[in-house]
Amino acid sequence: MNERPTQDFLASLIVGQTVRVTRHTGDVTGRIADIKPRLFIVRVGRETRRFLREDGGAFNAPDKSTKSWLLPLEVTHA
């Protein structure tokens, strides 16, 4: 799974918006809690995660292959 967020998507994010967060164990939903000059602060359950505004990738990820990304919610077939 090599999905990456588009610059248009990242530019459109607002506080309170629900987003999809990719993880190596599967995708989860999170909510944009705050937007800083260089970071998106995202609440995923009780956890707070930081993502770079530049590319939507997890802040300080140790390895690019396991990096989490912010993505739009997609409507799945029911």
Jmol script that loads the backbone (N, CA, C; Angstrom):
load data "model"
ATOM      1  N   MET A   1       0.854  -1.173   0.000  1.00  0.00           N
ATOM      2  CA  MET A   1       0.000   0.000   0.000  1.00  0.00           C
ATOM      3  C   MET A   1       0.901   1.237   0.000  1.00  0.00           C
ATOM      4  N   ASN A   2       0.971   1.918  -1.122  1.00  0.00           N
ATOM      5  CA  ASN A   2       1.843   3.078  -1.259  1.00  0.00           C
ATOM      6  C   ASN A   2       1.067   4.360  -1.483  1.00  0.00           C
ATOM      7  N   GLU A   3      -0.098   4.469  -0.904  1.00  0.00           N
ATOM      8  CA  GLU A   3      -0.890   5.683  -1.074  1.00  0.00           C
ATOM      9  C   GLU A   3      -0.206   6.850  -0.381  1.00  0.00           C
ATOM     10  N   ARG A   4      -0.269   7.997  -1.031  1.00  0.00           N
ATOM     11  CA  ARG A   4       0.260   9.230  -0.470  1.00  0.00           C
ATOM     12  C   ARG A   4      -0.806  10.315  -0.627  1.00  0.00           C
ATOM     13  N   PRO A   5      -0.880  11.252   0.307  1.00  0.00           N
ATOM     14  CA  PRO A   5      -1.864  12.332   0.186  1.00  0.00           C
ATOM     15  C   PRO A   5      -1.444  13.336  -0.888  1.00  0.00           C
ATOM     16  N   THR A   6      -2.439  13.930  -1.523  1.00  0.00           N
ATOM     17  CA  THR A   6      -2.155  14.974  -2.514  1.00  0.00           C
ATOM     18  C   THR A   6      -1.998  16.310  -1.795  1.00  0.00           C
ATOM     19  N   GLN A   7      -1.327  17.239  -2.441  1.00  0.00           N
ATOM     20  CA  GLN A   7      -1.167  18.582  -1.868  1.00  0.00           C
ATOM     21  C   GLN A   7      -2.526  19.278  -1.740  1.00  0.00           C
ATOM     22  N   ASP A   8      -3.438  19.036  -2.688  1.00  0.00           N
ATOM     23  CA  ASP A   8      -4.784  19.625  -2.605  1.00  0.00           C
ATOM     24  C   ASP A   8      -5.514  19.137  -1.360  1.00  0.00           C
ATOM     25  N   PHE A   9      -5.412  17.835  -1.079  1.00  0.00           N
ATOM     26  CA  PHE A   9      -6.051  17.273   0.117  1.00  0.00           C
ATOM     27  C   PHE A   9      -5.458  17.894   1.370  1.00  0.00           C
ATOM     28  N   LEU A  10      -4.138  17.952   1.464  1.00  0.00           N
ATOM     29  CA  LEU A  10      -3.484  18.512   2.648  1.00  0.00           C
ATOM     30  C   LEU A  10      -3.850  19.978   2.858  1.00  0.00           C
ATOM     31  N   ALA A  11      -3.953  20.732   1.766  1.00  0.00           N
ATOM     32  CA  ALA A  11      -4.305  22.148   1.855  1.00  0.00           C
ATOM     33  C   ALA A  11      -5.754  22.355   2.297  1.00  0.00           C
ATOM     34  N   SER A  12      -6.606  21.354   2.076  1.00  0.00           N
ATOM     35  CA  SER A  12      -8.027  21.496   2.400  1.00  0.00           C
ATOM     36  C   SER A  12      -8.373  21.080   3.824  1.00  0.00           C
ATOM     37  N   LEU A  13      -7.443  20.498   4.552  1.00  0.00           N
ATOM     38  CA  LEU A  13      -7.744  20.001   5.903  1.00  0.00           C
ATOM     39  C   LEU A  13      -8.069  21.135   6.861  1.00  0.00           C
ATOM     40  N   ILE A  14      -9.073  20.883   7.717  1.00  0.00           N
ATOM     41  CA  ILE A  14      -9.468  21.856   8.731  1.00  0.00           C
ATOM     42  C   ILE A  14      -9.578  21.145  10.086  1.00  0.00           C
ATOM     43  N   VAL A  15      -9.489  21.911  11.149  1.00  0.00           N
ATOM     44  CA  VAL A  15      -9.628  21.360  12.492  1.00  0.00           C
ATOM     45  C   VAL A  15     -11.011  20.724  12.636  1.00  0.00           C
ATOM     46  N   GLY A  16     -11.051  19.523  13.192  1.00  0.00           N
ATOM     47  CA  GLY A  16     -12.306  18.798  13.387  1.00  0.00           C
ATOM     48  C   GLY A  16     -12.614  17.807  12.289  1.00  0.00           C
ATOM     49  N   GLN A  17     -11.897  17.875  11.178  1.00  0.00           N
ATOM     50  CA  GLN A  17     -12.149  16.987  10.047  1.00  0.00           C
ATOM     51  C   GLN A  17     -11.664  15.572  10.367  1.00  0.00           C
ATOM     52  N   THR A  18     -12.431  14.572   9.937  1.00  0.00           N
ATOM     53  CA  THR A  18     -12.049  13.177  10.112  1.00  0.00           C
ATOM     54  C   THR A  18     -11.234  12.735   8.913  1.00  0.00           C
ATOM     55  N   VAL A  19     -10.139  12.039   9.187  1.00  0.00           N
ATOM     56  CA  VAL A  19      -9.233  11.572   8.141  1.00  0.00           C
ATOM     57  C   VAL A  19      -8.910  10.098   8.373  1.00  0.00           C
ATOM     58  N   ARG A  20      -8.336   9.493   7.379  1.00  0.00           N
ATOM     59  CA  ARG A  20      -7.869   8.113   7.473  1.00  0.00           C
ATOM     60  C   ARG A  20      -6.365   8.159   7.733  1.00  0.00           C
ATOM     61  N   VAL A  21      -5.897   7.345   8.677  1.00  0.00           N
ATOM     62  CA  VAL A  21      -4.476   7.259   9.005  1.00  0.00           C
ATOM     63  C   VAL A  21      -4.022   5.854   8.641  1.00  0.00           C
ATOM     64  N   THR A  22      -3.051   5.771   7.731  1.00  0.00           N
ATOM     65  CA  THR A  22      -2.544   4.448   7.357  1.00  0.00           C
ATOM     66  C   THR A  22      -1.565   3.977   8.419  1.00  0.00           C
ATOM     67  N   ARG A  23      -1.599   2.682   8.680  1.00  0.00           N
ATOM     68  CA  ARG A  23      -0.645   2.063   9.601  1.00  0.00           C
ATOM     69  C   ARG A  23      -0.290   0.695   9.039  1.00  0.00           C
ATOM     70  N   HIS A  24       0.831   0.153   9.463  1.00  0.00           N
ATOM     71  CA  HIS A  24       1.234  -1.146   8.933  1.00  0.00           C
ATOM     72  C   HIS A  24       0.266  -2.255   9.333  1.00  0.00           C
ATOM     73  N   THR A  25      -0.534  -2.035  10.374  1.00  0.00           N
ATOM     74  CA  THR A  25      -1.513  -3.028  10.808  1.00  0.00           C
ATOM     75  C   THR A  25      -2.896  -2.778  10.213  1.00  0.00           C
ATOM     76  N   GLY A  26      -3.042  -1.707   9.429  1.00  0.00           N
ATOM     77  CA  GLY A  26      -4.325  -1.382   8.820  1.00  0.00           C
ATOM     78  C   GLY A  26      -4.673   0.077   9.055  1.00  0.00           C
ATOM     79  N   ASP A  27      -5.659   0.552   8.347  1.00  0.00           N
ATOM     80  CA  ASP A  27      -6.062   1.950   8.440  1.00  0.00           C
ATOM     81  C   ASP A  27      -6.993   2.180   9.629  1.00  0.00           C
ATOM     82  N   VAL A  28      -6.880   3.357  10.225  1.00  0.00           N
ATOM     83  CA  VAL A  28      -7.766   3.786  11.306  1.00  0.00           C
ATOM     84  C   VAL A  28      -8.231   5.201  10.987  1.00  0.00           C
ATOM     85  N   THR A  29      -9.280   5.645  11.666  1.00  0.00           N
ATOM     86  CA  THR A  29      -9.729   7.020  11.471  1.00  0.00           C
ATOM     87  C   THR A  29      -9.202   7.884  12.602  1.00  0.00           C
ATOM     88  N   GLY A  30      -8.956   9.127  12.273  1.00  0.00           N
ATOM     89  CA  GLY A  30      -8.488  10.101  13.250  1.00  0.00           C
ATOM     90  C   GLY A  30      -9.169  11.429  12.982  1.00  0.00           C
ATOM     91  N   ARG A  31      -8.973  12.375  13.890  1.00  0.00           N
ATOM     92  CA  ARG A  31      -9.583  13.694  13.746  1.00  0.00           C
ATOM     93  C   ARG A  31      -8.495  14.743  13.866  1.00  0.00           C
ATOM     94  N   ILE A  32      -8.534  15.725  12.971  1.00  0.00           N
ATOM     95  CA  ILE A  32      -7.566  16.819  13.029  1.00  0.00           C
ATOM     96  C   ILE A  32      -7.873  17.645  14.279  1.00  0.00           C
ATOM     97  N   ALA A  33      -6.942  17.634  15.248  1.00  0.00           N
ATOM     98  CA  ALA A  33      -7.148  18.351  16.505  1.00  0.00           C
ATOM     99  C   ALA A  33      -6.584  19.762  16.447  1.00  0.00           C
ATOM    100  N   ASP A  34      -5.520  19.953  15.667  1.00  0.00           N
ATOM    101  CA  ASP A  34      -4.898  21.272  15.579  1.00  0.00           C
ATOM    102  C   ASP A  34      -4.043  21.313  14.313  1.00  0.00           C
ATOM    103  N   ILE A  35      -3.829  22.510  13.816  1.00  0.00           N
ATOM    104  CA  ILE A  35      -2.971  22.706  12.652  1.00  0.00           C
ATOM    105  C   ILE A  35      -1.938  23.753  13.018  1.00  0.00           C
ATOM    106  N   LYS A  36      -0.692  23.346  12.985  1.00  0.00           N
ATOM    107  CA  LYS A  36       0.441  24.223  13.290  1.00  0.00           C
ATOM    108  C   LYS A  36       1.118  24.616  11.979  1.00  0.00           C
ATOM    109  N   PRO A  37       2.041  25.569  12.002  1.00  0.00           N
ATOM    110  CA  PRO A  37       2.711  25.970  10.759  1.00  0.00           C
ATOM    111  C   PRO A  37       3.389  24.813  10.011  1.00  0.00           C
ATOM    112  N   ARG A  38       3.950  23.843  10.735  1.00  0.00           N
ATOM    113  CA  ARG A  38       4.637  22.732  10.075  1.00  0.00           C
ATOM    114  C   ARG A  38       4.000  21.376  10.316  1.00  0.00           C
ATOM    115  N   LEU A  39       2.974  21.299  11.200  1.00  0.00           N
ATOM    116  CA  LEU A  39       2.421  20.009  11.595  1.00  0.00           C
ATOM    117  C   LEU A  39       0.904  19.980  11.611  1.00  0.00           C
ATOM    118  N   PHE A  40       0.356  18.792  11.372  1.00  0.00           N
ATOM    119  CA  PHE A  40      -1.041  18.486  11.680  1.00  0.00           C
ATOM    120  C   PHE A  40      -1.006  17.666  12.961  1.00  0.00           C
ATOM    121  N   ILE A  41      -1.833  18.012  13.937  1.00  0.00           N
ATOM    122  CA  ILE A  41      -1.962  17.243  15.168  1.00  0.00           C
ATOM    123  C   ILE A  41      -3.253  16.443  15.023  1.00  0.00           C
ATOM    124  N   VAL A  42      -3.141  15.119  15.104  1.00  0.00           N
ATOM    125  CA  VAL A  42      -4.276  14.237  14.837  1.00  0.00           C
ATOM    126  C   VAL A  42      -4.536  13.353  16.052  1.00  0.00           C
ATOM    127  N   ARG A  43      -5.805  13.289  16.472  1.00  0.00           N
ATOM    128  CA  ARG A  43      -6.208  12.388  17.556  1.00  0.00           C
ATOM    129  C   ARG A  43      -6.678  11.081  16.948  1.00  0.00           C
ATOM    130  N   VAL A  44      -6.045  10.007  17.364  1.00  0.00           N
ATOM    131  CA  VAL A  44      -6.439   8.658  16.948  1.00  0.00           C
ATOM    132  C   VAL A  44      -6.785   7.922  18.236  1.00  0.00           C
ATOM    133  N   GLY A  45      -8.076   7.836  18.538  1.00  0.00           N
ATOM    134  CA  GLY A  45      -8.490   7.294  19.823  1.00  0.00           C
ATOM    135  C   GLY A  45      -7.978   8.192  20.935  1.00  0.00           C
ATOM    136  N   ARG A  46      -7.249   7.629  21.881  1.00  0.00           N
ATOM    137  CA  ARG A  46      -6.678   8.422  22.980  1.00  0.00           C
ATOM    138  C   ARG A  46      -5.275   8.920  22.653  1.00  0.00           C
ATOM    139  N   GLU A  47      -4.761   8.502  21.536  1.00  0.00           N
ATOM    140  CA  GLU A  47      -3.397   8.845  21.130  1.00  0.00           C
ATOM    141  C   GLU A  47      -3.377  10.127  20.301  1.00  0.00           C
ATOM    142  N   THR A  48      -2.340  10.925  20.457  1.00  0.00           N
ATOM    143  CA  THR A  48      -2.137  12.115  19.634  1.00  0.00           C
ATOM    144  C   THR A  48      -0.941  11.868  18.739  1.00  0.00           C
ATOM    145  N   ARG A  49      -1.130  12.033  17.435  1.00  0.00           N
ATOM    146  CA  ARG A  49      -0.062  11.804  16.470  1.00  0.00           C
ATOM    147  C   ARG A  49       0.239  13.098  15.737  1.00  0.00           C
ATOM    148  N   ARG A  50       1.486  13.269  15.296  1.00  0.00           N
ATOM    149  CA  ARG A  50       1.907  14.458  14.555  1.00  0.00           C
ATOM    150  C   ARG A  50       2.273  14.053  13.129  1.00  0.00           C
ATOM    151  N   PHE A  51       1.800  14.854  12.173  1.00  0.00           N
ATOM    152  CA  PHE A  51       2.069  14.619  10.759  1.00  0.00           C
ATOM    153  C   PHE A  51       2.590  15.897  10.128  1.00  0.00           C
ATOM    154  N   LEU A  52       3.535  15.770   9.234  1.00  0.00           N
ATOM    155  CA  LEU A  52       4.115  16.926   8.557  1.00  0.00           C
ATOM    156  C   LEU A  52       3.130  17.536   7.576  1.00  0.00           C
ATOM    157  N   ARG A  53       2.999  18.852   7.577  1.00  0.00           N
ATOM    158  CA  ARG A  53       2.133  19.527   6.599  1.00  0.00           C
ATOM    159  C   ARG A  53       2.727  19.439   5.204  1.00  0.00           C
ATOM    160  N   GLU A  54       4.043  19.318   5.137  1.00  0.00           N
ATOM    161  CA  GLU A  54       4.750  19.273   3.857  1.00  0.00           C
ATOM    162  C   GLU A  54       4.296  18.106   2.975  1.00  0.00           C
ATOM    163  N   ASP A  55       4.202  16.885   3.564  1.00  0.00           N
ATOM    164  CA  ASP A  55       3.851  15.717   2.751  1.00  0.00           C
ATOM    165  C   ASP A  55       2.763  14.835   3.357  1.00  0.00           C
ATOM    166  N   GLY A  56       2.290  15.150   4.571  1.00  0.00           N
ATOM    167  CA  GLY A  56       1.234  14.356   5.200  1.00  0.00           C
ATOM    168  C   GLY A  56       1.733  13.086   5.855  1.00  0.00           C
ATOM    169  N   GLY A  57       3.056  12.938   5.957  1.00  0.00           N
ATOM    170  CA  GLY A  57       3.636  11.750   6.580  1.00  0.00           C
ATOM    171  C   GLY A  57       3.880  11.950   8.058  1.00  0.00           C
ATOM    172  N   ALA A  58       3.971  10.834   8.779  1.00  0.00           N
ATOM    173  CA  ALA A  58       4.184  10.882  10.223  1.00  0.00           C
ATOM    174  C   ALA A  58       5.481  11.608  10.562  1.00  0.00           C
ATOM    175  N   PHE A  59       5.412  12.422  11.588  1.00  0.00           N
ATOM    176  CA  PHE A  59       6.569  13.176  12.065  1.00  0.00           C
ATOM    177  C   PHE A  59       7.523  12.225  12.782  1.00  0.00           C
ATOM    178  N   ASN A  60       8.811  12.321  12.488  1.00  0.00           N
ATOM    179  CA  ASN A  60       9.851  11.500  13.115  1.00  0.00           C
ATOM    180  C   ASN A  60       9.650   9.998  12.931  1.00  0.00           C
ATOM    181  N   ALA A  61       9.128   9.575  11.805  1.00  0.00           N
ATOM    182  CA  ALA A  61       8.996   8.145  11.537  1.00  0.00           C
ATOM    183  C   ALA A  61      10.392   7.547  11.370  1.00  0.00           C
ATOM    184  N   PRO A  62      10.672   6.419  12.023  1.00  0.00           N
ATOM    185  CA  PRO A  62      12.011   5.851  11.962  1.00  0.00           C
ATOM    186  C   PRO A  62      12.376   5.281  10.590  1.00  0.00           C
ATOM    187  N   ASP A  63      11.381   4.832   9.848  1.00  0.00           N
ATOM    188  CA  ASP A  63      11.643   4.182   8.567  1.00  0.00           C
ATOM    189  C   ASP A  63      10.545   4.557   7.580  1.00  0.00           C
ATOM    190  N   LYS A  64      10.931   5.023   6.395  1.00  0.00           N
ATOM    191  CA  LYS A  64       9.926   5.452   5.413  1.00  0.00           C
ATOM    192  C   LYS A  64       8.966   4.330   5.029  1.00  0.00           C
ATOM    193  N   SER A  65       9.403   3.078   5.062  1.00  0.00           N
ATOM    194  CA  SER A  65       8.530   1.978   4.659  1.00  0.00           C
ATOM    195  C   SER A  65       7.409   1.733   5.666  1.00  0.00           C
ATOM    196  N   THR A  66       7.589   2.155   6.910  1.00  0.00           N
ATOM    197  CA  THR A  66       6.541   1.976   7.915  1.00  0.00           C
ATOM    198  C   THR A  66       5.877   3.294   8.295  1.00  0.00           C
ATOM    199  N   LYS A  67       6.163   4.343   7.543  1.00  0.00           N
ATOM    200  CA  LYS A  67       5.628   5.671   7.834  1.00  0.00           C
ATOM    201  C   LYS A  67       4.107   5.691   7.661  1.00  0.00           C
ATOM    202  N   SER A  68       3.416   6.307   8.612  1.00  0.00           N
ATOM    203  CA  SER A  68       1.969   6.494   8.515  1.00  0.00           C
ATOM    204  C   SER A  68       1.682   7.736   7.679  1.00  0.00           C
ATOM    205  N   TRP A  69       0.513   7.751   7.028  1.00  0.00           N
ATOM    206  CA  TRP A  69       0.128   8.875   6.169  1.00  0.00           C
ATOM    207  C   TRP A  69      -1.294   9.295   6.468  1.00  0.00           C
ATOM    208  N   LEU A  70      -1.585  10.585   6.261  1.00  0.00           N
ATOM    209  CA  LEU A  70      -2.946  11.107   6.330  1.00  0.00           C
ATOM    210  C   LEU A  70      -3.590  10.972   4.958  1.00  0.00           C
ATOM    211  N   LEU A  71      -4.767  10.401   4.913  1.00  0.00           N
ATOM    212  CA  LEU A  71      -5.476  10.227   3.647  1.00  0.00           C
ATOM    213  C   LEU A  71      -6.950  10.572   3.843  1.00  0.00           C
ATOM    214  N   PRO A  72      -7.635  10.912   2.751  1.00  0.00           N
ATOM    215  CA  PRO A  72      -9.075  11.196   2.877  1.00  0.00           C
ATOM    216  C   PRO A  72      -9.854   9.933   3.182  1.00  0.00           C
ATOM    217  N   LEU A  73     -10.982  10.105   3.846  1.00  0.00           N
ATOM    218  CA  LEU A  73     -11.891   8.976   4.066  1.00  0.00           C
ATOM    219  C   LEU A  73     -12.460   8.576   2.725  1.00  0.00           C
ATOM    220  N   GLU A  74     -12.592   7.301   2.519  1.00  0.00           N
ATOM    221  CA  GLU A  74     -13.185   6.821   1.266  1.00  0.00           C
ATOM    222  C   GLU A  74     -14.442   6.045   1.602  1.00  0.00           C
ATOM    223  N   VAL A  75     -15.430   6.221   0.777  1.00  0.00           N
ATOM    224  CA  VAL A  75     -16.664   5.473   0.963  1.00  0.00           C
ATOM    225  C   VAL A  75     -16.410   4.066   0.435  1.00  0.00           C
ATOM    226  N   THR A  76     -16.573   3.074   1.314  1.00  0.00           N
ATOM    227  CA  THR A  76     -16.388   1.690   0.893  1.00  0.00           C
ATOM    228  C   THR A  76     -17.739   1.098   0.534  1.00  0.00           C
ATOM    229  N   HIS A  77     -17.708   0.086  -0.286  1.00  0.00           N
ATOM    230  CA  HIS A  77     -18.976  -0.537  -0.690  1.00  0.00           C
ATOM    231  C   HIS A  77     -19.558  -1.286   0.498  1.00  0.00           C
ATOM    232  N   ALA A  78     -20.864  -1.147   0.697  1.00  0.00           N
ATOM    233  CA  ALA A  78     -21.519  -1.746   1.856  1.00  0.00           C
ATOM    234  C   ALA A  78     -22.012  -3.133   1.568  1.00  0.00           C
TER     235      ALA A  78
END
end "model"
wireframe off; spacefill off
backbone 0.3
color backbone group
